[in-house]
Amino acid sequence: MNNGSKKLTLFFVFGILSIIAGIIYAIILINGNSAEDGLMGIYILFGLIPVGFIILIDRFLVRKFGNQKVNKVQFSFLSFIVLLWVIRAIANL
């Protein structure tokens, strides 16, 4: 049990949470009243396919390079994206 918690990464945790939330929301939409809701639920399910690929790539990289190195790269990538959002928000003022 302790070994599993040592191999958690940023993308793995966010990926699993997004898959769970996406499946729940897609089921709610597919069982909705209109065809547009059902179609949106199917689009959400198709959007979960790239998340699954990212999780697979993440697990491969953790096995090859280790948890700490992969977490550093993922955190720097995420902070770079946040920096770009902040720059965009400042530029739009």
Buried (B, 14 or more C-beta within 10 A) or exposed (E): EEEEEEEEBBBBEBBEEBBEEBBEBBEEBBEBEEEEBBEBBEEBBEEBEEBEEBBEEBBEBBEEEEBEEBBEBBEEEEEEEEEEEEEEEEEEE
